[in-house]
């Protein structure tokens, strides 16, 4: 009887503690959920830092930039910290420190201490919920390029980031015969890496080379931190529509049509509501130069996917489209997402299962990259690459 009574007291205590964390704030509607700031993550570079605030639920926020000393603060409304979150010392030449504390009973304040003037962009992502803060060195209007920065013949070897989608606990789309998107795109990505190094001589960075899970915001941060010249995300498509087939290539933007939105919802693991909210701020997240270059790259890759595969396969050309893909948000270089085939289509799933087809897809993407490089004077690359004629 005593043991039973102790257990009851124990569980009641746990319930009281949990209520202190998740109960609505007094005076707020009973349906208002409390939000927990769980963690602070970051990816630093000399002129760029991405900070991610991991949350238990969606939040609303206000932000303000203050000078002397330069700092940014973000107020997370109806948000709480359980215990404490240690200050994060970064000191990368742009950000000194990130601090988070309970500002009042209903607000968590996050302060980003800076070394000097900086620009920043903030956006919310879902599934899981997190707030992303991208901080850049301030650039004057005279320094802002309207096209990719010119590089001399002595410039560094270009860097291309290949991003095989999904991985680890996230299998991506699964075909009717059990083929997993994460496995197919990893194989294509590794093949593309070898081709780029052999045929172009560029530096290649893989966001993953094994079956591991990488959050979407980390993939873009890897490319930005490496100061990459191109970002290529590789995916296999899926649709509820019977008979959907073909290849399509995306750049970041407002969804071109209903199917583009459906594809973004699946790849982002997000709701339509959250994507519509992201679309509202895309104008602030996109620059004309970056969008134009991404569009050119997308057309070259899409054109070669169709041109290279058409002779041996019936390929439906779904064209170049726009959609709000999380993985492309705030990439600082031309960036695209290629949907190489429909894994939900029985015939295309069978093709994707064959090594020959995956190699041909990798070669087609390579040819698109080569054509883009050859048409872009700002990209310096080994001289022998200029002598390669894309098939």
C-alpha positions as CSV (number, residue, x, y, z in Angstrom):
1,X,0.0,0.0,0.0
2,X,2.8,2.4,0.9
3,X,4.6,1.7,-2.4
4,X,1.4,2.3,-4.3
5,X,1.0,5.6,-2.5
6,X,4.6,6.7,-3.2
7,X,4.1,5.9,-6.9
8,X,0.9,8.0,-7.0
9,X,2.7,10.9,-5.4
10,X,5.6,10.5,-7.8
11,X,3.4,10.6,-10.9
12,X,1.4,13.5,-9.5
13,X,4.7,15.4,-9.1
14,X,5.6,14.7,-12.6
15,X,2.3,16.0,-13.9
16,X,2.7,19.2,-11.9
17,X,6.1,19.7,-13.3
18,X,4.9,19.1,-16.9
19,X,2.0,21.5,-16.3
20,X,4.5,24.2,-15.3
21,X,6.2,23.7,-18.7
22,X,3.2,23.3,-21.1
23,X,0.3,25.0,-19.4
24,X,-1.0,28.1,-21.1
25,X,0.1,31.5,-19.8
26,X,-2.4,33.0,-17.4
27,X,-4.8,35.2,-19.3
28,X,-4.2,33.5,-22.6
29,X,-6.8,31.2,-24.2
30,X,-6.7,27.7,-22.9
31,X,-5.9,26.4,-26.5
32,X,-2.7,28.4,-26.7
33,X,0.2,25.9,-26.5
34,X,3.4,26.8,-24.7
35,X,6.6,26.5,-26.7
36,X,10.0,25.3,-25.5
37,X,13.3,26.5,-26.9
38,X,15.2,23.3,-26.8
39,X,18.6,24.0,-28.4
40,X,20.8,26.4,-30.3
41,X,22.8,25.2,-33.3
42,X,25.1,27.1,-35.6
43,X,27.4,26.8,-38.7
44,X,30.0,29.6,-38.9
45,X,32.2,31.0,-41.6
46,X,34.2,34.2,-41.9
47,X,31.5,36.3,-43.5
48,X,28.4,34.1,-42.8
49,X,26.8,32.3,-39.9
50,X,23.6,30.3,-39.8
51,X,22.0,29.9,-36.4
52,X,19.1,27.5,-35.8
53,X,16.8,27.7,-32.7
54,X,15.1,24.3,-32.2
55,X,11.6,24.7,-30.9
56,X,8.9,22.3,-29.6
57,X,6.1,24.1,-31.5
58,X,5.7,26.9,-34.0
59,X,6.3,30.4,-32.5
60,X,5.8,34.0,-33.3
61,X,8.7,36.5,-32.9
62,X,9.9,40.0,-33.1
63,X,13.4,41.1,-33.9
64,X,15.5,44.3,-33.7
65,X,19.1,45.3,-34.7
66,X,20.9,47.5,-32.2
67,X,24.3,49.4,-32.7
68,X,27.0,50.3,-30.3
69,X,27.7,47.4,-29.7
70,X,26.3,45.7,-32.7
71,X,23.8,43.0,-31.8
72,X,20.6,41.4,-32.9
73,X,17.9,40.3,-30.5
74,X,14.9,38.1,-31.2
75,X,12.0,37.8,-28.8
76,X,10.2,34.4,-29.0
77,X,6.6,34.9,-27.8
78,X,4.8,32.4,-25.5
79,X,8.1,30.5,-25.3
80,X,10.0,29.1,-22.3
81,X,13.4,27.6,-21.5
82,X,13.4,24.6,-19.2
83,X,16.5,24.9,-17.0
84,X,19.0,26.9,-19.0
85,X,20.7,27.0,-22.4
86,X,24.4,27.7,-22.2
87,X,25.8,30.7,-24.2
88,X,27.4,29.7,-27.4
89,X,30.7,31.3,-28.2
90,X,31.4,31.4,-31.9
91,X,34.0,34.2,-32.5
92,X,34.3,33.6,-36.2
93,X,35.0,37.2,-37.2
94,X,31.3,37.9,-37.6
95,X,29.4,36.6,-34.6
96,X,30.9,36.7,-31.1
97,X,28.2,34.9,-29.0
98,X,24.6,33.7,-29.0
99,X,22.7,34.1,-25.6
100,X,19.3,32.8,-24.8
101,X,17.3,33.5,-21.5
102,X,13.8,34.0,-20.2
103,X,13.2,37.7,-20.7
104,X,9.8,37.6,-18.9
105,X,7.2,35.0,-18.0
106,X,6.0,34.8,-21.6
107,X,9.1,35.6,-23.7
108,X,12.5,34.1,-24.4
109,X,15.0,36.6,-25.7
110,X,17.9,35.4,-28.0
111,X,20.7,37.9,-28.4
112,X,23.4,37.5,-31.1
113,X,26.4,39.6,-30.3
114,X,28.3,40.7,-33.4
115,X,31.8,42.0,-34.2
116,X,30.5,44.8,-36.4
117,X,27.7,45.8,-38.7
118,X,25.9,42.9,-40.4
119,X,22.8,42.0,-42.4
120,X,20.4,39.2,-41.4
121,X,17.4,37.2,-42.5
122,X,15.1,35.2,-40.3
123,X,12.6,32.5,-41.3
124,X,10.6,29.7,-39.7
125,X,10.7,26.1,-40.8
126,X,8.5,23.2,-39.7
127,X,8.6,19.4,-39.2
128,X,10.4,19.9,-36.8
129,X,9.8,23.5,-35.8
130,X,12.8,25.7,-35.8
131,X,13.7,29.4,-36.5
132,X,16.6,30.0,-38.8
133,X,18.8,33.1,-38.5
134,X,21.2,33.8,-41.4
135,X,23.8,36.6,-40.7
136,X,26.0,38.1,-43.3
137,X,28.7,40.8,-43.4
138,X,27.2,44.1,-44.3
139,X,27.9,45.0,-47.9
140,X,27.5,48.5,-49.3
141,X,25.3,49.1,-52.3
142,X,28.4,49.8,-54.4
143,X,29.7,46.4,-53.5
144,X,26.6,44.4,-54.2
145,X,27.1,42.5,-57.5
146,X,24.2,42.3,-60.0
147,X,25.8,39.2,-61.5
148,X,28.1,36.5,-60.0
149,X,31.4,38.0,-58.8
150,X,34.1,37.9,-61.5
151,X,37.0,35.6,-60.8
152,X,40.4,35.9,-62.5
153,X,42.1,33.0,-64.2
154,X,44.2,32.6,-61.0
155,X,41.0,32.2,-58.9
156,X,40.5,29.2,-56.7
157,X,39.2,26.0,-58.2
158,X,35.3,26.1,-58.2
159,X,33.5,24.2,-55.5
160,X,30.3,22.2,-56.3
161,X,28.1,20.9,-53.5
162,X,26.1,17.8,-54.3
163,X,23.2,17.1,-52.0
164,X,21.7,13.6,-52.1
165,X,18.3,14.1,-50.6
166,X,16.9,12.4,-47.4
167,X,19.0,9.7,-45.7
168,X,19.1,7.9,-42.4
169,X,15.7,7.9,-40.6
170,X,14.2,9.7,-43.6
171,X,13.8,7.3,-46.5
172,X,12.2,9.8,-48.8
173,X,9.7,8.4,-51.3
174,X,9.4,4.6,-51.5
175,X,8.5,2.8,-54.7
176,X,5.9,0.1,-55.1
177,X,8.7,-2.5,-55.2
178,X,10.4,-1.1,-52.1
179,X,13.1,1.0,-53.7
180,X,14.0,4.0,-51.4
181,X,14.6,7.5,-52.7
182,X,17.5,8.0,-50.2
183,X,19.5,5.1,-51.6
184,X,18.9,6.0,-55.3
185,X,19.9,9.6,-55.0
186,X,23.0,8.8,-52.8
187,X,24.2,6.5,-55.6
188,X,23.6,9.1,-58.3
189,X,25.3,11.7,-56.1
190,X,28.4,9.6,-55.6
191,X,28.6,8.9,-59.4
192,X,28.2,12.6,-60.1
193,X,31.0,13.4,-57.7
194,X,33.4,11.1,-59.5
195,X,32.4,12.5,-62.9
196,X,32.9,16.1,-61.8
197,X,36.3,15.4,-60.3
198,X,37.4,13.4,-63.4
199,X,35.9,15.6,-66.1
200,X,36.0,19.1,-64.7
201,X,38.6,19.0,-61.9
202,X,36.4,21.0,-59.6
203,X,36.3,20.5,-55.8
204,X,33.3,18.5,-54.8
205,X,31.6,18.6,-51.4
206,X,28.9,16.0,-50.5
207,X,26.4,16.9,-47.9
208,X,26.3,13.1,-47.2
209,X,28.2,10.1,-48.5
210,X,26.6,7.5,-46.3
211,X,23.1,6.7,-45.1
212,X,22.8,9.4,-42.5
213,X,20.2,12.0,-41.7
214,X,21.1,15.7,-42.3
215,X,18.6,18.4,-41.5
216,X,17.6,20.5,-44.5
217,X,18.9,23.8,-43.0
218,X,22.3,22.1,-42.4
219,X,22.7,21.2,-46.1
220,X,22.5,24.8,-47.2
221,X,24.7,25.9,-44.4
222,X,27.4,23.4,-45.6
223,X,27.3,25.0,-49.0
224,X,27.4,28.5,-47.7
225,X,30.3,27.7,-45.3
226,X,32.3,26.2,-48.1
227,X,31.7,29.3,-50.2
228,X,30.5,27.0,-53.0
229,X,29.9,28.1,-56.5
230,X,27.0,25.7,-57.3
231,X,24.5,23.7,-55.2
232,X,22.9,20.6,-56.8
233,X,20.2,18.7,-54.7
234,X,19.2,15.4,-56.1
235,X,15.8,13.8,-55.5
236,X,13.4,11.1,-56.9
237,X,9.9,12.2,-57.4
238,X,6.6,10.7,-56.3
239,X,3.0,11.3,-57.0
240,X,-0.4,10.0,-56.0
241,X,-1.4,10.5,-59.6
242,X,-1.4,7.2,-61.6
243,X,1.0,7.4,-64.5
244,X,3.0,10.4,-63.3
245,X,6.4,10.2,-64.9
246,X,9.4,12.2,-66.2
247,X,12.0,14.6,-64.9
248,X,11.9,18.1,-63.7
249,X,14.3,20.7,-62.2
250,X,13.4,23.3,-59.6
251,X,14.8,26.5,-58.3
252,X,13.6,28.4,-55.2
253,X,10.5,30.5,-55.7
254,X,6.7,30.6,-55.4
255,X,5.2,27.3,-56.5
256,X,4.6,27.2,-60.2
257,X,1.5,25.1,-59.9
258,X,-0.4,22.7,-57.7
259,X,1.9,19.7,-58.4
260,X,5.0,21.9,-57.7
261,X,3.5,22.7,-54.3
262,X,2.7,19.0,-53.6
263,X,6.3,18.1,-54.5
264,X,7.7,20.8,-52.1
265,X,5.3,19.6,-49.3
266,X,6.6,16.1,-49.7
267,X,10.3,16.9,-49.9
268,X,10.1,19.4,-47.0
269,X,7.8,17.1,-44.9
270,X,5.8,20.3,-44.4
271,X,2.2,21.4,-44.5
272,X,0.8,23.6,-47.2
273,X,0.1,26.3,-44.6
274,X,3.8,26.5,-43.5
275,X,4.9,26.6,-47.2
276,X,2.4,29.4,-47.9
277,X,3.9,31.4,-45.0
278,X,7.4,30.8,-46.4
279,X,6.3,32.0,-49.9
280,X,5.2,35.3,-48.3
281,X,8.8,36.1,-47.4
282,X,10.6,34.6,-50.5
283,X,10.8,38.1,-52.1
284,X,13.1,39.1,-49.2
285,X,15.1,35.9,-49.3
286,X,15.8,36.0,-53.0
287,X,18.2,38.2,-55.0
288,X,17.6,38.8,-58.7
289,X,21.2,37.8,-59.6
290,X,21.0,34.5,-57.7
291,X,17.6,33.6,-59.1
292,X,18.7,34.4,-62.7
293,X,21.8,32.2,-62.3
294,X,19.8,29.4,-60.7
295,X,17.3,29.6,-63.6
296,X,20.1,29.2,-66.1
297,X,21.6,26.3,-64.3
298,X,18.2,24.6,-64.0
299,X,17.6,24.9,-67.7
300,X,21.0,23.4,-68.6
301,X,20.5,20.5,-66.2
302,X,16.9,19.8,-67.3
303,X,17.8,20.1,-71.0
304,X,20.5,17.5,-70.7
305,X,18.4,15.1,-68.6
306,X,15.9,15.0,-71.4
307,X,18.4,15.2,-74.3
308,X,20.7,12.4,-72.9
309,X,17.9,10.0,-71.7
310,X,15.4,10.5,-74.6
311,X,17.2,8.3,-77.1
312,X,16.9,5.2,-75.0
313,X,13.9,5.9,-72.7
314,X,10.5,7.5,-73.0
315,X,11.1,10.6,-70.8
316,X,8.4,13.1,-70.1
317,X,9.9,16.6,-70.0
318,X,8.2,18.3,-67.0
319,X,10.4,21.4,-67.5
320,X,11.9,23.9,-65.1
321,X,9.7,25.0,-62.2
322,X,9.8,27.0,-59.0
323,X,8.7,25.9,-55.5
324,X,9.5,26.8,-51.9
325,X,12.1,24.1,-51.1
326,X,13.6,24.5,-47.6
327,X,16.9,23.1,-48.8
328,X,17.4,26.0,-51.2
329,X,16.4,28.8,-48.9
330,X,19.3,31.4,-48.5
331,X,21.8,29.4,-50.5
332,X,24.3,32.0,-51.5
333,X,25.1,30.5,-54.9
334,X,23.1,29.2,-57.9
335,X,21.2,26.3,-56.5
336,X,18.7,23.8,-58.0
337,X,16.8,20.7,-57.0
338,X,16.6,17.9,-59.7
339,X,13.8,15.4,-59.5
340,X,15.4,12.7,-61.7
341,X,12.4,10.3,-62.2
342,X,9.3,9.2,-60.5
343,X,10.0,6.4,-58.0
344,X,6.2,6.0,-57.7
345,X,6.0,5.0,-61.4
346,X,6.5,1.2,-61.8
347,X,8.5,1.6,-65.0
348,X,10.7,4.4,-63.7
349,X,11.3,2.6,-60.4
350,X,12.5,-0.3,-62.4
351,X,14.9,1.9,-64.3
352,X,16.1,3.6,-61.2
353,X,17.0,0.2,-59.8
354,X,19.5,-0.3,-62.6
355,X,23.1,0.9,-62.4
356,X,23.2,1.9,-66.1
357,X,20.3,4.3,-65.7
358,X,21.7,5.9,-62.6
359,X,25.0,6.4,-64.4
360,X,23.3,8.0,-67.3
361,X,21.4,10.4,-65.0
362,X,24.7,11.4,-63.4
363,X,26.3,12.0,-66.8
364,X,23.3,14.1,-67.9
365,X,23.6,16.3,-64.8
366,X,27.3,16.6,-65.4
367,X,26.7,17.8,-68.9
368,X,24.3,20.4,-67.7
369,X,26.9,21.7,-65.2
370,X,29.6,21.8,-67.9
371,X,27.4,23.8,-70.2
372,X,26.6,26.2,-67.4
373,X,30.3,26.6,-66.5
374,X,31.2,27.1,-70.2
375,X,28.6,29.9,-70.5
376,X,29.6,31.6,-67.2
377,X,32.8,33.7,-67.5
378,X,32.8,34.3,-63.8
379,X,33.5,30.7,-63.0
380,X,37.2,29.9,-63.2
381,X,38.0,26.2,-63.6
382,X,40.8,24.0,-64.9
383,X,41.6,24.7,-68.5
384,X,41.0,21.1,-69.6
385,X,37.3,21.4,-68.7
386,X,36.9,24.0,-71.5
387,X,37.9,21.4,-74.0
388,X,35.2,19.0,-72.8
389,X,32.2,19.0,-75.2
390,X,29.0,18.2,-73.4
391,X,27.3,15.3,-75.1
